[in-house]
Amino acid sequence: MGPRRKGRILAVQALFAYDFTHCGVSDLTHFSWAQEKDSEDVDESIQNFASLLTAGAIGNMKAIDELISKHLEHWDFSRLNRIDLAILRVSVYSFLFLRDIPASVVIDEAVDIAKDFGTDESYRFINGVLDGIRKALENHESP
């Protein structure tokens, strides 16, 4: 598993925790819990990338959530599985603010993370929502 994948996973875990605790970004981005849990070290570059994703998604959560809501078909935002929501938030933040990362990479990573952490249907759902957002952004529709 590459460092970017580890960073995305940490960010998803941090956003999942944020949804329940609403603790401060600095508390979430110390990642001391990751050091204790994993046998592999979480090096500084992984922590930096995870911090960027976490802080960015929290700082832009209103716009990100509105964009996600706009692309949910026959589904209510409040009913979203919380791990799926965390994956979507990290991914949409990347779409909007980390333009150097190709959208296809963001979607592939999100789908793989959903297969590992979500329900049996999560990866299909996330793929569909993110593909719709990607197309809208490529067609310069307003987020």
N, C-alpha and C positions, 0 to 999 in steps of 0.2 A: 504494500500500500504506500503510495507516494505521500510526500509531505502536504501537498494541497488537499488531498482527500482527508488526511488526518485533521487538517485545519477546518475543513468543512464539517466534519463530524463533530469536532469540539464546538463549533459555532451552533450547530443544530442542537446539541445537548444544552448549551448555554441558553439558547432561545426557548427551548422547552422548559427549562428551569425558570426562566424569566416569566413565562406565562403563568406560573403558579405562585411565584414569590414576589415578583416585581421589585427585586432587589436592585441595587445600583449596578451600573455597567462595570465599574471597577471591581466590584465583588465577583461578578461573573467571569471577568477576563483574567483573573489570576490563574485559573485552571489548576489550582493545587489539587483539586479533586481528581483531575485527570492523571496527575503524577502518581497519586497514591493507587489508583485503580489499575492502570496499565503497567505492564512489565517493561514496555519500551519507553524510553525517555521521550518527552514532548519537548523538542528543542525550541530555541528562541524563534526561528523562522516559522515554525508551525504555530506557535503561540501568537506571533505578530499577525499572521494571516487570519487566524481564528478571531483575534481581537478586532481586526478591521471589519470582518464580516459581522460579528456580533454587535459591535458599537454602531456600525453603519445601519444595520437592519433595525436596531432599536431606535436610533436617531431619526430614521425615515419611515417608521412603522406605519404611520397614518397613510402616507402616500402608497406604500407597498401593499397594505391591507386593502386599500381602495382598488388598486389594480388587480389584486387577486380576486376580490369580490366581483369585479366587473367581468371576469372571465370564468366564473363558476356557472356551469349550466345545470339547471334544475337542482341546485344545492345551496343551502343556506350557510353563510360564512360561520355563524355561531355553532354549526354542527360539525365543523371540520375536526377531524382527528388532530390532536395537538402536535403529534410528531410530524404529520403531514404538513401542518401549518408552519412549523419551524423550518422544514426543508424548503417549502415554497418561499418563505421570507428570505432565507439565505440566497436562494436562487434569483429571486426578483431583485434583490439588492445588487447582485452581480450583474444582471441584465442592465440595470439602470446606471450603475456607478463604476463598474469595473469592465469597461468596454474593450479592454485588451484581451479579455478572456472570451473566446468564441461561444456564442449561444449554444452551439451543439455540445460543447464540452460541459457547460453548466447543466444542460438537460441530462446528459449522460451520467454525470456525477450525481445529480439529484435522484435519478432513477435507481442507480446502484445503491445509494444510501437508503432509499425507500425500501429496496428489496431486503436490506439487512436489518432495518429498524422499524419499518412500518408493518401494516397488515398485508395479507395476501393480495389485496387489490390496490394498495397504496401506489405502487410504481406506475400502474396504468393511469390512475387518476392524476398523479403528479405530472406524468408525461403529457397528458392531454391539456391540463391547465397551462403548463409552461410553454407548450407549443403554441397555444392560442395567444399567450402574451408575447412570445417571440415574434409571431407573425404580425401582431398589431404594432409592435415597436418598429419592425422592419418597414411596415407600410406608413410609418410616421403618424399613426393615430395618436391622439392625446392620451397619455397615461392616466 
